[in-house]
């Protein structure tokens, strides 16, 4: 199975070439359709946006790695505990080094400066 995305008359394979960028707050995705141009899609609901981005992420994984996008297969590809990272999430058991640099705008970082 090879996944494709269709927007209007354009149909193209789901791949890294699409360079999909999502904006959850605006419920919008922007991407490049190879051979067709640049597209932007806005969703009417958070649920629709989440369903599309989840399905797209799974289709990208399956097209790239040629295996089903299961948690087990993601751990095989990314390593144990890193599949959450690959989804843009923190692993529930993640332990962060307290000496790591604080994110910009963090109140504690501003006080330390």
TORPA-4810 file (N, C-alpha, C, O; in nm, 3 decimals):
<nodes>
NODE_1_0.085_-0.117_0.000_0.000_0.000_0.000_0.090_0.123_0.000_0.186_0.131_0.077_X
NODE_2_0.059_0.220_-0.085_0.134_0.346_-0.090_0.032_0.459_-0.082_-0.061_0.465_-0.162_X
NODE_3_0.048_0.548_0.015_-0.050_0.653_0.041_-0.023_0.777_-0.044_0.091_0.817_-0.065_X
NODE_4_-0.132_0.835_-0.091_-0.127_0.961_-0.166_-0.225_1.058_-0.101_-0.318_1.017_-0.032_X
NODE_5_-0.203_1.187_-0.125_-0.295_1.291_-0.079_-0.356_1.354_-0.202_-0.288_1.373_-0.303_X
NODE_6_-0.483_1.387_-0.194_-0.549_1.453_-0.306_-0.611_1.582_-0.255_-0.686_1.583_-0.158_X
NODE_7_-0.578_1.692_-0.323_-0.634_1.823_-0.293_-0.681_1.880_-0.426_-0.599_1.908_-0.514_X
NODE_8_-0.810_1.898_-0.441_-0.862_1.944_-0.569_-0.827_1.845_-0.678_-0.854_1.725_-0.666_X
NODE_9_-0.765_1.894_-0.785_-0.724_1.808_-0.895_-0.586_1.748_-0.876_-0.545_1.661_-0.953_X
NODE_10_-0.513_1.793_-0.774_-0.376_1.746_-0.751_-0.375_1.621_-0.666_-0.442_1.614_-0.562_X
NODE_11_-0.300_1.521_-0.709_-0.280_1.399_-0.632_-0.131_1.371_-0.629_-0.065_1.374_-0.733_X
NODE_12_-0.078_1.344_-0.511_0.066_1.327_-0.498_0.096_1.234_-0.381_0.017_1.225_-0.287_X
NODE_13_0.211_1.164_-0.386_0.245_1.071_-0.279_0.280_1.144_-0.150_0.339_1.253_-0.153_X
NODE_14_0.244_1.085_-0.038_0.282_1.137_0.093_0.431_1.108_0.111_0.473_0.992_0.111_X
NODE_15_0.510_1.214_0.126_0.655_1.196_0.142_0.715_1.319_0.210_0.647_1.419_0.232_X
NODE_16_0.844_1.308_0.244_0.914_1.423_0.303_0.920_1.540_0.207_0.934_1.655_0.250_X
NODE_17_0.909_1.515_0.078_0.913_1.621_-0.022_0.796_1.719_-0.006_0.804_1.833_-0.050_X
NODE_18_0.690_1.674_0.057_0.574_1.762_0.077_0.602_1.873_0.177_0.535_1.977_0.176_X
NODE_19_0.699_1.851_0.264_0.738_1.951_0.365_0.616_2.010_0.436_0.601_2.132_0.446_X
NODE_20_0.532_1.922_0.485_0.409_1.964_0.554_0.443_2.042_0.680_0.526_2.000_0.761_X
NODE_21_0.377_2.155_0.696_0.390_2.238_0.817_0.249_2.255_0.871_0.159_2.297_0.799_X
NODE_22_0.232_2.225_0.998_0.098_2.237_1.056_0.096_2.347_1.161_0.194_2.372_1.231_X
NODE_23_-0.018_2.412_1.170_-0.041_2.517_1.270_-0.170_2.480_1.342_-0.280_2.506_1.293_X
NODE_24_-0.154_2.419_1.460_-0.270_2.369_1.534_-0.364_2.483_1.574_-0.486_2.469_1.564_X
NODE_25_-0.309_2.593_1.617_-0.393_2.703_1.664_-0.484_2.755_1.552_-0.600_2.789_1.577_X
NODE_26_-0.432_2.762_1.430_-0.512_2.809_1.317_-0.585_2.695_1.245_-0.662_2.719_1.152_X
NODE_27_-0.560_2.569_1.290_-0.618_2.450_1.224_-0.588_2.454_1.074_-0.677_2.438_0.991_X
NODE_28_-0.460_2.475_1.044_-0.418_2.491_0.904_-0.292_2.411_0.878_-0.205_2.400_0.964_X
NODE_29_-0.284_2.355_0.758_-0.162_2.291_0.713_-0.119_2.355_0.582_-0.202_2.393_0.500_X
NODE_30_0.010_2.368_0.563_0.069_2.416_0.440_0.164_2.309_0.391_0.235_2.248_0.472_X
NODE_31_0.167_2.284_0.262_0.257_2.183_0.209_0.284_2.206_0.062_0.209_2.275_-0.007_X
NODE_32_0.392_2.148_0.016_0.432_2.153_-0.124_0.389_2.022_-0.190_0.424_1.914_-0.142_X
NODE_33_0.315_2.032_-0.297_0.275_1.914_-0.373_0.368_1.903_-0.494_0.354_1.980_-0.589_X
NODE_34_0.462_1.809_-0.492_0.558_1.798_-0.603_0.487_1.793_-0.738_0.400_1.709_-0.762_X
NODE_35_0.527_1.883_-0.824_0.469_1.888_-0.958_0.339_1.967_-0.966_0.288_1.989_-1.076_X
NODE_36_0.285_2.011_-0.852_0.157_2.082_-0.853_0.164_2.221_-0.790_0.089_2.309_-0.831_X
NODE_37_0.250_2.243_-0.693_0.261_2.373_-0.629_0.243_2.367_-0.479_0.251_2.260_-0.419_X
NODE_38_0.218_2.481_-0.420_0.204_2.495_-0.275_0.055_2.507_-0.241_-0.020_2.577_-0.309_X
NODE_39_0.015_2.437_-0.137_-0.126_2.437_-0.095_-0.135_2.470_0.053_-0.043_2.446_0.131_X
NODE_40_-0.249_2.527_0.090_-0.283_2.550_0.230_-0.425_2.498_0.249_-0.513_2.522_0.167_X
NODE_41_-0.445_2.427_0.359_-0.578_2.372_0.389_-0.612_2.412_0.532_-0.533_2.394_0.624_X
NODE_42_-0.731_2.467_0.548_-0.780_2.503_0.682_-0.894_2.409_0.718_-0.979_2.378_0.634_X
NODE_43_-0.896_2.365_0.844_-0.998_2.271_0.891_-1.101_2.344_0.974_-1.069_2.442_1.043_X
NODE_44_-1.225_2.297_0.969_-1.335_2.361_1.041_-1.335_2.326_1.189_-1.394_2.397_1.270_X
NODE_45_-1.270_2.214_1.225_-1.274_2.172_1.366_-1.137_2.120_1.409_-1.055_2.078_1.326_X
NODE_46_-1.114_2.123_1.540_-0.991_2.065_1.595_-0.985_1.915_1.567_-0.879_1.860_1.542_X
NODE_47_-1.102_1.851_1.572_-1.108_1.706_1.550_-1.066_1.671_1.407_-0.991_1.576_1.386_X
NODE_48_-1.114_1.748_1.309_-1.078_1.724_1.170_-0.930_1.748_1.146_-0.865_1.671_1.074_X
NODE_49_-0.877_1.855_1.207_-0.734_1.885_1.195_-0.651_1.772_1.256_-0.555_1.725_1.195_X
NODE_50_-0.688_1.728_1.376_-0.614_1.621_1.444_-0.622_1.490_1.366_-0.523_1.418_1.354_X
NODE_51_-0.740_1.458_1.314_-0.756_1.334_1.237_-0.669_1.336_1.112_-0.606_1.236_1.079_X
NODE_52_-0.664_1.450_1.043_-0.581_1.458_0.923_-0.433_1.446_0.957_-0.361_1.368_0.895_X
NODE_53_-0.388_1.523_1.057_-0.245_1.521_1.088_-0.202_1.383_1.139_-0.092_1.338_1.107_X
NODE_54_-0.285_1.316_1.218_-0.252_1.180_1.263_-0.245_1.083_1.146_-0.152_1.003_1.136_X
NODE_55_-0.344_1.090_1.056_-0.345_1.000_0.939_-0.226_1.030_0.848_-0.165_0.938_0.794_X
NODE_56_-0.195_1.158_0.830_-0.082_1.196_0.744_0.050_1.144_0.804_0.134_1.089_0.733_X
NODE_57_0.066_1.162_0.934_0.188_1.116_1.003_0.206_0.965_0.987_0.316_0.916_0.961_X
NODE_58_0.096_0.890_1.005_0.103_0.745_0.988_0.133_0.707_0.843_0.212_0.616_0.818_X
NODE_59_0.068_0.776_0.748_0.093_0.747_0.606_0.238_0.779_0.570_0.300_0.704_0.494_X
NODE_60_0.292_0.887_0.623_0.432_0.921_0.596_0.525_0.814_0.651_0.621_0.774_0.585_X
NODE_61_0.498_0.768_0.772_0.578_0.661_0.832_0.573_0.536_0.743_0.676_0.476_0.713_X
NODE_62_0.453_0.497_0.703_0.437_0.374_0.624_0.500_0.388_0.486_0.562_0.293_0.438_X
NODE_63_0.486_0.502_0.421_0.550_0.522_0.290_0.702_0.524_0.302_0.771_0.473_0.214_X
NODE_64_0.753_0.584_0.408_0.898_0.597_0.426_0.962_0.466_0.466_1.065_0.428_0.410_X
NODE_65_0.903_0.396_0.562_0.967_0.277_0.621_0.910_0.145_0.571_0.962_0.039_0.604_X
NODE_66_0.804_0.152_0.491_0.744_0.032_0.431_0.699_-0.070_0.536_0.715_-0.190_0.518_X
NODE_67_0.645_-0.017_0.645_0.586_-0.103_0.748_0.471_-0.028_0.812_0.465_0.095_0.809_X
NODE_68_0.379_-0.103_0.870_0.261_-0.046_0.934_0.303_0.050_1.046_0.403_0.024_1.115_X
NODE_69_0.230_0.157_1.065_0.263_0.259_1.164_0.213_0.220_1.303_0.136_0.294_1.364_X
NODE_70_0.258_0.106_1.354_0.220_0.063_1.488_0.324_0.114_1.588_0.434_0.151_1.549_X
NODE_71_0.287_0.116_1.716_0.383_0.158_1.819_0.506_0.068_1.817_0.619_0.115_1.834_X
NODE_72_0.484_-0.061_1.797_0.595_-0.156_1.795_0.692_-0.125_1.680_0.814_-0.126_1.699_X
NODE_73_0.639_-0.097_1.562_0.725_-0.065_1.447_0.795_0.070_1.464_0.908_0.087_1.420_X
NODE_74_0.727_0.165_1.526_0.790_0.295_1.550_0.906_0.280_1.647_1.007_0.348_1.632_X
NODE_75_0.891_0.193_1.747_1.002_0.168_1.839_1.118_0.099_1.768_1.233_0.125_1.800_X
NODE_76_1.088_0.010_1.672_1.194_-0.053_1.594_1.274_0.050_1.516_1.396_0.042_1.507_X
NODE_77_1.204_0.147_1.458_1.268_0.248_1.375_1.337_0.355_1.459_1.453_0.389_1.435_X
NODE_78_1.267_0.410_1.558_1.318_0.523_1.635_1.389_0.484_1.764_1.464_0.563_1.820_X
NODE_79_1.365_0.362_1.811_1.423_0.319_1.937_1.320_0.327_2.048_1.223_0.402_2.040_X
NODE_80_1.343_0.248_2.152_1.251_0.245_2.265_1.247_0.382_2.331_1.351_0.441_2.359_X
NODE_81_1.129_0.432_2.354_1.112_0.562_2.419_1.122_0.680_2.325_1.093_0.792_2.365_X
NODE_82_1.163_0.657_2.200_1.176_0.769_2.107_1.058_0.780_2.011_1.048_0.879_1.938_X
NODE_83_0.970_0.681_2.009_0.855_0.690_1.918_0.765_0.807_1.956_0.706_0.870_1.868_X
NODE_84_0.754_0.838_2.085_0.675_0.955_2.127_0.742_1.082_2.076_0.674_1.174_2.029_X
NODE_85_0.875_1.086_2.084_0.948_1.202_2.033_0.922_1.221_1.885_0.903_1.334_1.840_X
NODE_86_0.920_1.113_1.809_0.897_1.120_1.664_0.757_1.172_1.634_0.733_1.225_1.525_X
NODE_87_0.664_1.159_1.727_0.528_1.210_1.711_0.515_1.352_1.764_0.407_1.409_1.762_X
NODE_88_0.626_1.409_1.811_0.622_1.544_1.865_0.573_1.551_2.008_0.523_1.654_2.052_X
NODE_89_0.587_1.441_2.082_0.539_1.434_2.220_0.655_1.393_2.310_0.758_1.344_2.263_X
NODE_90_0.638_1.412_2.440_0.735_1.363_2.537_0.696_1.223_2.579_0.578_1.194_2.597_X
NODE_91_0.793_1.137_2.593_0.768_1.002_2.643_0.724_1.014_2.789_0.781_1.095_2.862_X
NODE_92_0.625_0.936_2.832_0.575_0.949_2.969_0.683_0.927_3.076_0.673_0.983_3.185_X
NODE_93_0.784_0.847_3.046_0.890_0.820_3.144_1.015_0.903_3.120_1.121_0.873_3.176_X
NODE_94_1.006_1.006_3.036_1.124_1.086_3.004_1.173_1.160_3.128_1.095_1.214_3.206_X
NODE_95_1.304_1.161_3.143_1.367_1.236_3.252_1.461_1.336_3.186_1.552_1.298_3.112_X
NODE_96_1.439_1.463_3.212_1.519_1.567_3.149_1.629_1.611_3.244_1.608_1.623_3.365_X
NODE_97_1.745_1.635_3.190_1.861_1.681_3.266_1.834_1.824_3.313_1.811_1.912_3.230_X
NODE_98_1.835_1.849_3.444_1.804_1.984_3.493_1.908_2.088_3.451_1.883_2.208_3.463_X
NODE_99_2.024_2.044_3.401_2.124_2.139_3.356_2.103_2.179_3.211_2.177_2.262_3.158_X
NODE_100_2.001_2.120_3.145_1.970_2.159_3.007_1.934_2.307_3.002_1.882_2.363_3.099_X
NODE_101_1.961_2.367_2.890_1.928_2.507_2.869_1.777_2.526_2.873_1.702_2.447_2.817_X
NODE_102_1.734_2.631_2.940_1.590_2.660_2.950_1.541_2.721_2.818_1.618_2.786_2.747_X
NODE_103_1.413_2.700_2.786_1.359_2.757_2.662_1.354_2.909_2.668_1.341_2.967_2.776_X
NODE_104_1.366_2.975_2.552_1.357_3.122_2.550_1.226_3.170_2.610_1.122_3.109_2.588_X
NODE_105_1.231_3.277_2.682_1.110_3.334_2.742_1.071_3.270_2.874_0.974_3.314_2.937_X
NODE_106_1.143_3.169_2.917_1.113_3.102_3.044_1.145_3.201_3.157_1.252_3.261_3.159_X
NODE_107_1.052_3.217_3.251_1.068_3.313_3.360_1.194_3.284_3.442_1.264_3.377_3.481_X
NODE_108_1.224_3.156_3.468_1.343_3.122_3.545_1.470_3.159_3.471_1.569_3.200_3.532_X
NODE_109_1.469_3.146_3.339_1.587_3.180_3.258_1.611_3.331_3.261_1.725_3.377_3.269_X
NODE_110_1.502_3.409_3.256_1.515_3.555_3.260_1.568_3.602_3.395_1.647_3.696_3.403_X
NODE_111_1.524_3.535_3.503_1.569_3.572_3.637_1.717_3.538_3.657_1.787_3.608_3.731_X
NODE_112_1.764_3.432_3.593_1.903_3.390_3.608_1.999_3.479_3.530_2.119_3.482_3.560_X
NODE_113_1.948_3.552_3.432_2.035_3.637_3.346_2.074_3.765_3.412_2.146_3.845_3.353_X
</nodes>
